[in-house]
Amino acid sequence: MKRKRLHKWNTATYMTMALTLFVTACSSGANPAATTSKEETPAVKNSQEPVELVVYNASNSTATAEAFMDSDIGKEIKAKFPQVTIKFIATGKGTTPNELIVSGQPVDLILCSIFSFPSLADTQLLYDISELIKKNSYDLNRLGPNTVEFQKQFGGGIYGFPVASAPTALFYNKDIFDKFGVPYPKDGMTWDETYELAKKMTRTDAGTNYYGFATRYPFMYNTNQLSLSYYNPTTQSVQVTDDKFRLFMENFTRFSQIPGNEKANTDMFGKEKNVAMMAYQIGRWDFDSWDMVSMPTFKEAPGIGPQDYATYMNIASTSKNKDLAFEILRALTSDEYQMKISKAGTLPVVTTPEVIKAFGQSADGSNGRNFKGKHVEAFFAKERAKPSFVTKYDDIIAKRMTTAFNAIVSGEKDSISALREAQEGASKDIASMKK
């Protein structure tokens, strides 16, 4: 991470990675010892007459129909619903949620990140599927509870099912630890322990700089283990100056202040291969001497893993094919489909023990992933943090927080001053937006 520039992380980047890298999903608090009911792929109850469904990607303006149909989701729809032809629309100029509503463009299914919900809710494009869930006797208990509860922020309804989630862990390069004779990281470490290890692993040897730790602050906030929220919807105010926010910010700025670790960034882990540890999500790397342990935890929230960072498939209020759309959601969350993607190295969204246990079993490297011998249990937190509130103001506040982060890292401001200025600036930005 550069001292004065934070790598930008946005929802479009996330959606691209979620679909093109793994189309993954991870259950909240998934535990192989849990017992849940099974959901098999149902027989299609709807007419077999040809029908066109419109799939709208509400998060990624660069998404294409070809990429969608080549994804696990697209292939499953094609295989299980041969009567369906997909028309694909990506968000962008002329195709924002509001513009779709105004133009009268019907939408059936909405693919979105957690950050798309506020804009979708504002335009009333979301549709509460609670009655469809009851009608079809769908068991919500088989899905991660946080991924279901998260949606209730936006009017109290359930608008779809999670179909992908970013698998996060503390990844490490075994070659670097072996080179310097330092024991590998362990499950259950605290951030304080990780910081001490990062200091030990940051060094220069034979003219090569080795970096102890890398992450991206925006991503760590988006999955934050303290369930912090930038904006309080009850008081209608920015809330980034309390002790928990200060604790959170100082936890990550200190890693970038380790002498010699200032320039560390997550790209280096897979490219230069000179980063010892990386707290982030899985990538596609051309070396095999990496492994992972559970994400470090705050001593103030012991044992609490990262939040779910899900991608959802929702049913649109404008759909005239809601029953068929629901059958597609049901198929994508069936044990049959989830077992298939779990074996291939995609984290399942269901909590079915057999599906979780099968993770990575057929990932032999042919698709760029090989989990043989890897500590895949690190992906499955025993308890996940409750979801933060997400609002349409988050992007505005996030920009101010990035500025604050950089100011603290560079030593220009202390954390109290930087967060106070971030709150004051973001509050003015939002006030102008509301006019």
Secondary structure, 3 states (H helix, E strand, C coil): CCCCCCCCCCHHHHHHHHHHHHCCCCCCCCCCCCCCCCCCCCCCCCCCCCEEEEEEECCCCCCCHHHHHHCHHHHHHHHHCCCEEEEEEECCCCCCHHHHHHHCCCCCEEEEEHHHHHHHHHCCCECCCHHHHHHCCCCHHHECHHHHHHHHHCCCCCCEEEEEECCEEEEEEHHHHHHCCCCCCCCCCEHHHHHHHHHHHCEEECCEEEECCECCHHHHHHCCCCCCCCEECCCCEECCCCHHHHHHHHHHHHHHCCCCCCCCCCHHHHCCCCECEEEEECCCCCCCCEEEECCCECCCCCCCECCCCEEEEEEECCCCCHHHHHHHHHHHCCHHHHHHHHHCCCCCCECCHHHHHCCCCCCECCCCCECCCCCHHHHCCCCECCCCCCCCCHHHHHHHHHHHHHHHHHCCCCHHHHHHHHHHHHHHHHHHHHC
